[in-house]
Amino acid sequence: MTVDSDPEFTKVSEDDLSFEPFTENKQVRDFDCGDKDLNDFLNTEEVANYERENLGRTQMVYLKGELVGYFTTSPGDLRREKVKHVKSFTKYPHLEVENFPALLIGRFAVAKKWHRKGIGRMMMRHVMGMAQEFGEQRGARLVVLNATSKDAIKFYTSVGFALTDERKERGRQQRTMFFDLRALEGDDANSL
Ligand SMILES: CC(C)(COP(=O)(O)OP(=O)(O)OC[C@H]1O[C@@H](n2cnc3c(N)ncnc32)[C@H](O)[C@@H]1OP(=O)(O)O)[C@@H](O)C(=O)NCCC(=O)NCCS
């Protein structure tokens, strides 16, 4: 019996999820999140090639043994001018920073049959923990990503991401979004 057909299993909790780095013996062929590019990445050799070429690190997310999602991260950055409309970044005009160092979420997906059950939010909480650690050890202020649809923008907004400067992005299919890791240090730390 799978967890979703188990009548006892009504609510997904964070403790039920496990996060495991992609390895070639974990290759899958039938992951379906509803987005062809994100499916193809995981269902083909692309994910293994990314690992081999050090282009990103992919984490597989399991719910009681069933693959329910994945995400890929790598170091990234965001041009300062893209966030100059944001108050917290105008506080330090003396800082000579052209680009804010960041953790980039290159891919993020939840299996279609598990949408709207809070798994994306729990995965994001995990990514934020990774980003904080990465930020402390290597220096990173932001988490950045490119949202590819209106629904994705709604999801990322609901977990605390903001859009970068509108004028610079007009006409683009993808929208750059960012999360300021400083938000996790204050009273907002549990808002995700
Ligand atoms: C976007 C995605 C990762 C969200 O994952 P999820 O597990 O379904 O999201 P959650 O259940 O944690 O949703 C958290 C909140 O985000 C918002 N949200 C999530 N999906 C949404 C949608 N399709 N439309 C509007 N708001 C949405 C809601 O506010 C939701 O809270 P609620 O269900 O209590 O209203 C998932 O839909 C997905 O994998 N989509 C296809 C791939 C994709 O678009 N990835 C992003 C590429 S940039």
PDBQT file of the ligand as one rigid body, heavy atoms in Angstrom, charges set to zero:
ROOT
HETATM    1  C1  LIG A 201       5.015  24.920  -7.465  1.00  0.00    +0.000 C 
HETATM    2  C2  LIG A 201       5.054  23.627  -6.649  1.00  0.00    +0.000 C 
HETATM    3  C3  LIG A 201       6.522  23.276  -6.333  1.00  0.00    +0.000 C 
HETATM    4  C4  LIG A 201       4.278  23.822  -5.334  1.00  0.00    +0.000 C 
HETATM    5  O1  LIG A 201       4.391  22.655  -4.535  1.00  0.00    +0.000 OA
HETATM    6  P1  LIG A 201       3.193  22.171  -3.583  1.00  0.00    +0.000 P 
HETATM    7  O2  LIG A 201       3.704  21.056  -2.726  1.00  0.00    +0.000 OA
HETATM    8  O3  LIG A 201       2.000  21.880  -4.413  1.00  0.00    +0.000 OA
HETATM    9  O4  LIG A 201       2.927  23.490  -2.722  1.00  0.00    +0.000 OA
HETATM   10  P2  LIG A 201       2.329  23.591  -1.237  1.00  0.00    +0.000 P 
HETATM   11  O5  LIG A 201       1.220  22.604  -1.070  1.00  0.00    +0.000 OA
HETATM   12  O6  LIG A 201       3.419  23.525  -0.233  1.00  0.00    +0.000 OA
HETATM   13  O7  LIG A 201       1.704  25.058  -1.294  1.00  0.00    +0.000 OA
HETATM   14  C5  LIG A 201       2.037  26.086  -0.373  1.00  0.00    +0.000 C 
HETATM   15  C6  LIG A 201       1.264  27.310  -0.776  1.00  0.00    +0.000 C 
HETATM   16  O8  LIG A 201       1.723  27.810  -2.043  1.00  0.00    +0.000 OA
HETATM   17  C7  LIG A 201       0.640  28.345  -2.800  1.00  0.00    +0.000 C 
HETATM   18  N1  LIG A 201       0.450  27.543  -4.008  1.00  0.00    +0.000 N 
HETATM   19  C8  LIG A 201       0.990  26.320  -4.283  1.00  0.00    +0.000 A 
HETATM   20  N2  LIG A 201       0.629  25.903  -5.511  1.00  0.00    +0.000 NA
HETATM   21  C9  LIG A 201      -0.183  26.876  -6.020  1.00  0.00    +0.000 A 
HETATM   22  C10 LIG A 201      -0.889  27.015  -7.245  1.00  0.00    +0.000 A 
HETATM   23  N3  LIG A 201      -0.838  26.074  -8.202  1.00  0.00    +0.000 N 
HETATM   24  N4  LIG A 201      -1.628  28.138  -7.441  1.00  0.00    +0.000 NA
HETATM   25  C11 LIG A 201      -1.709  29.092  -6.485  1.00  0.00    +0.000 A 
HETATM   26  N5  LIG A 201      -1.040  29.017  -5.299  1.00  0.00    +0.000 NA
HETATM   27  C12 LIG A 201      -0.293  27.927  -5.065  1.00  0.00    +0.000 A 
HETATM   28  C13 LIG A 201      -0.584  28.271  -1.879  1.00  0.00    +0.000 C 
HETATM   29  O9  LIG A 201      -0.625  29.462  -1.133  1.00  0.00    +0.000 OA
HETATM   30  C14 LIG A 201      -0.228  27.085  -0.981  1.00  0.00    +0.000 C 
HETATM   31  O10 LIG A 201      -0.895  27.107   0.258  1.00  0.00    +0.000 OA
HETATM   32  P3  LIG A 201      -2.388  26.483   0.360  1.00  0.00    +0.000 P 
HETATM   33  O11 LIG A 201      -2.396  25.169  -0.367  1.00  0.00    +0.000 OA
HETATM   34  O12 LIG A 201      -2.578  26.338   1.851  1.00  0.00    +0.000 OA
HETATM   35  O13 LIG A 201      -3.291  27.487  -0.278  1.00  0.00    +0.000 OA
HETATM   36  C15 LIG A 201       4.350  22.453  -7.415  1.00  0.00    +0.000 C 
HETATM   37  O14 LIG A 201       3.062  22.882  -7.800  1.00  0.00    +0.000 OA
HETATM   38  C16 LIG A 201       5.106  21.996  -8.643  1.00  0.00    +0.000 C 
HETATM   39  O15 LIG A 201       6.019  21.184  -8.552  1.00  0.00    +0.000 OA
HETATM   40  N6  LIG A 201       4.687  22.495  -9.830  1.00  0.00    +0.000 N 
HETATM   41  C17 LIG A 201       5.233  22.071 -11.100  1.00  0.00    +0.000 C 
HETATM   42  C18 LIG A 201       6.676  22.437 -11.213  1.00  0.00    +0.000 C 
HETATM   43  C19 LIG A 201       6.929  23.911 -10.982  1.00  0.00    +0.000 C 
HETATM   44  O16 LIG A 201       6.181  24.767 -11.440  1.00  0.00    +0.000 OA
HETATM   45  N7  LIG A 201       8.038  24.171 -10.277  1.00  0.00    +0.000 N 
HETATM   46  C20 LIG A 201       8.509  25.517 -10.087  1.00  0.00    +0.000 C 
HETATM   47  C21 LIG A 201       9.337  25.877 -11.278  1.00  0.00    +0.000 C 
HETATM   48  S1  LIG A 201       9.900  27.520 -11.179  1.00  0.00    +0.000 SA
ENDROOT
TORSDOF 0
